């Protein structure tokens, strides 16, 4: 039964949209959560955008969500690192504006590839998804790690769902540096516990009354289970029923998409 679920942590890519295309039933899904007085937090491994940029994207799709309800792996990574390092710590960033902005907002000093080439060794190399990385940008990250910089990744997703199908994700970018250096990065995003903890903190929820809704077994579902949450897989993104049948990760509930989940929430029904 879903009646004990009072809060939802929602993945975005593959759950709420694919690329720039909203999933059918998106507006009704949020209206239903609000009608049922359910708490919700949007938690994405995508590190390319800030929370405000996601607010704007959701607004284009007809949904009003406050920035405080959105946890990105970029902001989770920056907040996590700020707990361990002082402001002005030197960081080399491989990623798009969302990651750069999140790192800068925590007071870190971002150094350029040219500075690394000239001999600078940052304390941290932080890598996330980017559509614009050049060989030189990745190579300077690897060079810094070779020289002793701590290697941190926003999330391990090897791919992400798009209108075209699965495309290479942050894990593929991180793997370039990892393969070149032999150094395994610290990973902040799902399936690690940090993003789930931050989302539950914002919701004021507990594992007993919170469920994770995602499209990927290895991050959303595995991470939700490790955090003690109920887990809901939607089949509109990466993972399929065959993946569930043939793998070791078993979600508590499976729905075709958020439209089917919405109908179950309205009825308070069960599904397996």
C-alpha positions as a LaTeX table, in Angstrom:
\begin{tabular}{lrrr}
\hline
Residue & $x$ (\AA) & $y$ (\AA) & $z$ (\AA) \\
\hline
Unk1 & 0.00 & 0.00 & 0.00 \\
Unk2 & 1.09 & 3.58 & $-0.67$ \\
Unk3 & $-1.00$ & 5.17 & 2.07 \\
Unk4 & 1.93 & 5.26 & 4.53 \\
Unk5 & 4.00 & 7.34 & 2.10 \\
Unk6 & 3.84 & 11.01 & 3.05 \\
Unk7 & 6.93 & 12.25 & 1.18 \\
Unk8 & 8.45 & 11.53 & $-2.22$ \\
Unk9 & 12.04 & 12.08 & $-3.32$ \\
Unk10 & 11.86 & 12.37 & $-7.10$ \\
Unk11 & 14.52 & 11.85 & $-9.69$ \\
Unk12 & 13.99 & 14.14 & $-12.68$ \\
Unk13 & 15.58 & 12.91 & $-15.93$ \\
Unk14 & 13.59 & 9.90 & $-17.09$ \\
Unk15 & 10.91 & 10.43 & $-14.42$ \\
Unk16 & 9.57 & 13.97 & $-14.94$ \\
Unk17 & 10.97 & 14.55 & $-18.42$ \\
Unk18 & 13.28 & 13.34 & $-21.17$ \\
Unk19 & 15.60 & 16.12 & $-22.28$ \\
Unk20 & 13.31 & 19.08 & $-22.98$ \\
Unk21 & 10.13 & 17.01 & $-23.26$ \\
Unk22 & 7.92 & 16.74 & $-20.16$ \\
Unk23 & 6.42 & 13.38 & $-19.34$ \\
Unk24 & 2.68 & 13.07 & $-20.00$ \\
Unk25 & 0.70 & 13.83 & $-16.85$ \\
Unk26 & 3.41 & 15.99 & $-15.25$ \\
Unk27 & 1.07 & 18.81 & $-14.19$ \\
Unk28 & $-1.52$ & 16.39 & $-12.79$ \\
Unk29 & 1.18 & 14.51 & $-10.87$ \\
Unk30 & 2.25 & 17.63 & $-8.97$ \\
Unk31 & $-1.37$ & 18.74 & $-8.48$ \\
Unk32 & $-2.15$ & 15.33 & $-6.99$ \\
Unk33 & 0.77 & 15.47 & $-4.56$ \\
Unk34 & $-0.33$ & 18.90 & $-3.41$ \\
Unk35 & $-3.98$ & 17.81 & $-3.09$ \\
Unk36 & $-2.88$ & 14.86 & $-0.94$ \\
Unk37 & $-0.59$ & 17.18 & 1.06 \\
Unk38 & 2.44 & 15.08 & 0.24 \\
Unk39 & 5.90 & 16.52 & 0.69 \\
Unk40 & 8.27 & 16.25 & $-2.24$ \\
Unk41 & 11.89 & 16.98 & $-3.06$ \\
Unk42 & 13.46 & 16.73 & $-6.50$ \\
Unk43 & 16.89 & 15.09 & $-6.33$ \\
Unk44 & 18.89 & 14.77 & $-9.51$ \\
Unk45 & 22.33 & 13.44 & $-10.29$ \\
Unk46 & 22.45 & 15.93 & $-13.16$ \\
Unk47 & 25.04 & 18.55 & $-12.23$ \\
Unk48 & 24.68 & 20.80 & $-15.27$ \\
Unk49 & 22.02 & 23.13 & $-13.83$ \\
Unk50 & 21.39 & 25.04 & $-10.62$ \\
Unk51 & 18.21 & 24.66 & $-8.60$ \\
Unk52 & 16.98 & 27.98 & $-10.01$ \\
Unk53 & 17.48 & 26.74 & $-13.55$ \\
Unk54 & 15.36 & 23.69 & $-12.73$ \\
Unk55 & 12.68 & 25.97 & $-11.30$ \\
Unk56 & 12.63 & 27.79 & $-14.63$ \\
Unk57 & 12.49 & 24.52 & $-16.58$ \\
Unk58 & 9.58 & 23.23 & $-14.51$ \\
Unk59 & 7.79 & 26.56 & $-14.96$ \\
Unk60 & 8.04 & 26.12 & $-18.74$ \\
Unk61 & 6.32 & 22.77 & $-18.25$ \\
Unk62 & 3.53 & 24.39 & $-16.22$ \\
Unk63 & 4.71 & 23.35 & $-12.74$ \\
Unk64 & 5.62 & 25.68 & $-9.87$ \\
Unk65 & 8.33 & 24.23 & $-7.60$ \\
Unk66 & 10.40 & 26.32 & $-5.15$ \\
Unk67 & 14.19 & 26.14 & $-5.42$ \\
Unk68 & 14.34 & 24.86 & $-1.82$ \\
Unk69 & 12.62 & 21.67 & $-3.00$ \\
Unk70 & 15.39 & 20.86 & $-5.48$ \\
Unk71 & 18.65 & 19.06 & $-4.64$ \\
Unk72 & 21.20 & 18.75 & $-7.46$ \\
Unk73 & 24.34 & 16.65 & $-7.31$ \\
Unk74 & 26.33 & 19.81 & $-8.07$ \\
Unk75 & 25.01 & 21.62 & $-5.00$ \\
Unk76 & 25.21 & 18.47 & $-2.88$ \\
Unk77 & 28.84 & 18.02 & $-3.92$ \\
Unk78 & 29.76 & 21.63 & $-3.18$ \\
Unk79 & 28.00 & 21.57 & 0.21 \\
Unk80 & 29.67 & 18.28 & 1.13 \\
Unk81 & 33.13 & 19.59 & 0.23 \\
Unk82 & 32.58 & 22.86 & 2.11 \\
Unk83 & 32.12 & 20.81 & 5.29 \\
Unk84 & 35.65 & 19.45 & 4.81 \\
Unk85 & 37.57 & 22.34 & 3.23 \\
Unk86 & 38.02 & 26.04 & 3.91 \\
Unk87 & 36.78 & 28.79 & 1.62 \\
Unk88 & 39.32 & 29.75 & $-1.07$ \\
Unk89 & 40.49 & 26.15 & $-1.38$ \\
Unk90 & 41.71 & 25.68 & $-4.97$ \\
Unk91 & 39.44 & 23.52 & $-7.13$ \\
Unk92 & 39.73 & 22.47 & $-10.77$ \\
Unk93 & 36.26 & 21.80 & $-12.20$ \\
Unk94 & 35.30 & 19.62 & $-15.15$ \\
Unk95 & 31.62 & 20.35 & $-15.75$ \\
Unk96 & 29.03 & 22.81 & $-16.97$ \\
Unk97 & 27.82 & 26.07 & $-15.42$ \\
Unk98 & 25.69 & 24.35 & $-12.77$ \\
Unk99 & 28.75 & 22.72 & $-11.22$ \\
Unk100 & 30.97 & 25.77 & $-11.62$ \\
Unk101 & 28.34 & 28.00 & $-10.00$ \\
Unk102 & 27.73 & 25.60 & $-7.11$ \\
Unk103 & 31.45 & 25.30 & $-6.34$ \\
Unk104 & 31.93 & 29.08 & $-6.55$ \\
Unk105 & 28.86 & 29.72 & $-4.35$ \\
Unk106 & 30.53 & 27.78 & $-1.53$ \\
Unk107 & 33.51 & 30.13 & $-1.65$ \\
Unk108 & 36.02 & 27.87 & $-3.37$ \\
Unk109 & 38.68 & 29.29 & $-5.70$ \\
Unk110 & 38.27 & 27.76 & $-9.17$ \\
Unk111 & 41.48 & 27.51 & $-11.17$ \\
Unk112 & 41.77 & 27.12 & $-14.92$ \\
Unk113 & 43.31 & 24.44 & $-17.07$ \\
Unk114 & 45.98 & 26.94 & $-18.10$ \\
Unk115 & 46.99 & 27.31 & $-14.45$ \\
Unk116 & 47.25 & 23.53 & $-14.08$ \\
Unk117 & 49.35 & 23.41 & $-17.25$ \\
Unk118 & 51.64 & 26.07 & $-15.71$ \\
Unk119 & 52.20 & 23.90 & $-12.62$ \\
Unk120 & 49.36 & 24.74 & $-10.22$ \\
Unk121 & 48.14 & 21.75 & $-8.18$ \\
Unk122 & 44.60 & 22.32 & $-6.86$ \\
Unk123 & 43.48 & 20.66 & $-3.65$ \\
Unk124 & 40.48 & 19.19 & $-5.46$ \\
Unk125 & 39.51 & 18.05 & $-8.93$ \\
Unk126 & 35.72 & 17.89 & $-9.20$ \\
Unk127 & 34.18 & 16.29 & $-12.29$ \\
Unk128 & 30.59 & 16.01 & $-13.46$ \\
Unk129 & 28.63 & 15.74 & $-16.66$ \\
Unk130 & 29.49 & 18.13 & $-19.46$ \\
Unk131 & 28.58 & 18.23 & $-23.13$ \\
Unk132 & 31.46 & 20.56 & $-23.91$ \\
Unk133 & 34.58 & 18.96 & $-22.44$ \\
Unk134 & 37.67 & 18.99 & $-24.62$ \\
Unk135 & 40.54 & 16.58 & $-24.44$ \\
Unk136 & 42.68 & 19.32 & $-22.90$ \\
Unk137 & 40.14 & 20.03 & $-20.14$ \\
Unk138 & 39.98 & 16.36 & $-19.20$ \\
Unk139 & 43.74 & 15.94 & $-19.53$ \\
Unk140 & 44.44 & 18.80 & $-17.12$ \\
Unk141 & 42.09 & 17.18 & $-14.60$ \\
Unk142 & 43.98 & 13.91 & $-14.95$ \\
Unk143 & 47.32 & 15.73 & $-14.65$ \\
Unk144 & 46.24 & 17.37 & $-11.39$ \\
Unk145 & 45.07 & 14.05 & $-9.96$ \\
Unk146 & 48.39 & 12.48 & $-10.96$ \\
Unk147 & 50.10 & 15.25 & $-8.96$ \\
Unk148 & 48.04 & 14.58 & $-5.84$ \\
Unk149 & 44.75 & 16.49 & $-6.12$ \\
Unk150 & 41.81 & 14.74 & $-4.47$ \\
Unk151 & 39.43 & 13.41 & $-7.13$ \\
Unk152 & 35.70 & 13.92 & $-6.54$ \\
Unk153 & 32.79 & 13.07 & $-8.86$ \\
Unk154 & 29.28 & 14.44 & $-8.73$ \\
Unk155 & 27.66 & 11.08 & $-9.54$ \\
Unk156 & 28.38 & 7.74 & $-11.23$ \\
Unk157 & 25.59 & 7.69 & $-13.86$ \\
Unk158 & 27.14 & 6.15 & $-17.00$ \\
Unk159 & 24.29 & 7.48 & $-19.16$ \\
Unk160 & 21.19 & 9.64 & $-19.05$ \\
Unk161 & 17.84 & 9.36 & $-20.87$ \\
Unk162 & 17.18 & 11.71 & $-23.79$ \\
Unk163 & 14.71 & 11.98 & $-26.64$ \\
Unk164 & 17.26 & 10.11 & $-28.77$ \\
Unk165 & 17.83 & 7.35 & $-26.21$ \\
Unk166 & 20.53 & 6.86 & $-23.54$ \\
Unk167 & 23.53 & 9.18 & $-23.99$ \\
Unk168 & 26.88 & 9.23 & $-22.09$ \\
Unk169 & 26.57 & 10.74 & $-18.62$ \\
Unk170 & 28.77 & 11.97 & $-15.78$ \\
Unk171 & 30.12 & 8.49 & $-15.13$ \\
Unk172 & 31.59 & 8.44 & $-18.63$ \\
Unk173 & 33.36 & 11.78 & $-18.05$ \\
Unk174 & 34.65 & 10.65 & $-14.65$ \\
Unk175 & 35.81 & 7.34 & $-16.14$ \\
Unk176 & 38.14 & 9.21 & $-18.51$ \\
Unk177 & 40.09 & 10.70 & $-15.61$ \\
Unk178 & 39.82 & 7.55 & $-13.51$ \\
Unk179 & 41.14 & 5.37 & $-16.33$ \\
Unk180 & 43.99 & 7.78 & $-17.05$ \\
Unk181 & 45.10 & 8.02 & $-13.41$ \\
Unk182 & 44.04 & 4.77 & $-11.78$ \\
Unk183 & 42.49 & 6.86 & $-8.98$ \\
Unk184 & 38.96 & 6.05 & $-7.80$ \\
Unk185 & 36.98 & 9.24 & $-7.06$ \\
Unk186 & 34.82 & 10.07 & $-4.07$ \\
Unk187 & 31.25 & 10.06 & $-5.48$ \\
Unk188 & 28.62 & 12.30 & $-3.90$ \\
Unk189 & 25.41 & 11.69 & $-5.86$ \\
Unk190 & 23.06 & 8.73 & $-5.86$ \\
Unk191 & 23.35 & 5.89 & $-4.90$ \\
Unk192 & 25.46 & 7.36 & $-2.08$ \\
Unk193 & 23.67 & 8.55 & 1.07 \\
Unk194 & 24.45 & 12.28 & 0.94 \\
Unk195 & 21.71 & 13.40 & $-1.48$ \\
Unk196 & 19.06 & 11.27 & 0.24 \\
Unk197 & 20.03 & 12.75 & 3.60 \\
Unk198 & 19.87 & 16.29 & 2.25 \\
Unk199 & 16.48 & 15.67 & 0.62 \\
Unk200 & 14.95 & 14.12 & 3.75 \\
Unk201 & 16.30 & 16.98 & 5.84 \\
Unk202 & 14.51 & 19.49 & 3.61 \\
Unk203 & 11.30 & 17.45 & 3.74 \\
Unk204 & 11.38 & 16.87 & 7.48 \\
Unk205 & 10.66 & 13.26 & 6.56 \\
Unk206 & 11.82 & 9.91 & 7.89 \\
Unk207 & 12.71 & 6.69 & 6.09 \\
Unk208 & 9.44 & 5.20 & 7.37 \\
Unk209 & 7.24 & 7.74 & 5.54 \\
Unk210 & 9.39 & 8.60 & 2.51 \\
Unk211 & 9.78 & 6.85 & $-0.86$ \\
Unk212 & 12.31 & 7.32 & $-3.63$ \\
Unk213 & 10.90 & 7.54 & $-7.17$ \\
Unk214 & 13.41 & 6.90 & $-9.94$ \\
Unk215 & 14.06 & 5.31 & $-13.31$ \\
Unk216 & 17.45 & 3.72 & $-12.66$ \\
Unk217 & 17.89 & 0.62 & $-10.50$ \\
Unk218 & 21.58 & 1.09 & $-9.77$ \\
Unk219 & 21.32 & 4.65 & $-8.41$ \\
Unk220 & 17.77 & 5.68 & $-7.53$ \\
Unk221 & 16.51 & 2.34 & $-6.29$ \\
Unk222 & 19.71 & 0.92 & $-4.81$ \\
Unk223 & 20.45 & 4.23 & $-3.11$ \\
Unk224 & 16.91 & 4.58 & $-1.78$ \\
Unk225 & 17.04 & 1.08 & $-0.35$ \\
Unk226 & 20.41 & 1.72 & 1.29 \\
Unk227 & 18.89 & 4.84 & 2.90 \\
Unk228 & 16.02 & 2.75 & 4.28 \\
Unk229 & 13.34 & 4.21 & 2.00 \\
Unk230 & 10.52 & 2.55 & 0.12 \\
Unk231 & 11.41 & 2.56 & $-3.58$ \\
Unk232 & 9.30 & 3.15 & $-6.69$ \\
Unk233 & 10.66 & 2.39 & $-10.14$ \\
Unk234 & 9.08 & 4.05 & $-13.17$ \\
Unk235 & 9.76 & 2.48 & $-16.55$ \\
Unk236 & 9.91 & 5.75 & $-18.50$ \\
Unk237 & 13.69 & 6.13 & $-18.34$ \\
Unk238 & 16.64 & 3.75 & $-18.15$ \\
Unk239 & 15.72 & 0.53 & $-16.34$ \\
Unk240 & 13.18 & $-2.02$ & $-17.61$ \\
Unk241 & 11.13 & $-4.89$ & $-16.20$ \\
Unk242 & 13.71 & $-7.26$ & $-17.68$ \\
Unk243 & 16.43 & $-5.47$ & $-15.71$ \\
Unk244 & 14.41 & $-6.04$ & $-12.54$ \\
Unk245 & 13.74 & $-9.68$ & $-13.39$ \\
Unk246 & 17.37 & $-10.41$ & $-14.23$ \\
Unk247 & 19.04 & $-8.35$ & $-11.49$ \\
Unk248 & 19.43 & $-8.32$ & $-7.73$ \\
Unk249 & 17.86 & $-4.89$ & $-7.12$ \\
Unk250 & 14.10 & $-5.21$ & $-6.52$ \\
Unk251 & 12.01 & $-2.05$ & $-6.06$ \\
Unk252 & 8.99 & $-2.12$ & $-3.76$ \\
Unk253 & 6.71 & $-0.81$ & $-6.53$ \\
Unk254 & 6.92 & $-0.62$ & $-10.32$ \\
Unk255 & 4.85 & 1.75 & $-12.47$ \\
Unk256 & 4.93 & 2.46 & $-16.17$ \\
Unk257 & 5.30 & 6.20 & $-15.59$ \\
Unk258 & 4.15 & 9.07 & $-13.39$ \\
Unk259 & 0.67 & 8.90 & $-14.92$ \\
Unk260 & 0.16 & 5.42 & $-13.53$ \\
Unk261 & 1.76 & 6.45 & $-10.23$ \\
Unk262 & $-0.61$ & 9.42 & $-10.04$ \\
Unk263 & $-3.65$ & 7.15 & $-10.40$ \\
Unk264 & $-2.36$ & 4.87 & $-7.63$ \\
Unk265 & $-1.75$ & 7.83 & $-5.34$ \\
Unk266 & $-5.29$ & 9.07 & $-5.94$ \\
Unk267 & $-6.66$ & 5.65 & $-5.01$ \\
Unk268 & $-4.12$ & 4.96 & $-2.28$ \\
Unk269 & $-3.82$ & 1.53 & $-3.86$ \\
Unk270 & $-1.19$ & $-1.18$ & $-4.00$ \\
Unk271 & 0.96 & $-2.21$ & $-6.91$ \\
Unk272 & 3.73 & $-4.71$ & $-7.47$ \\
\hline
\end{tabular}
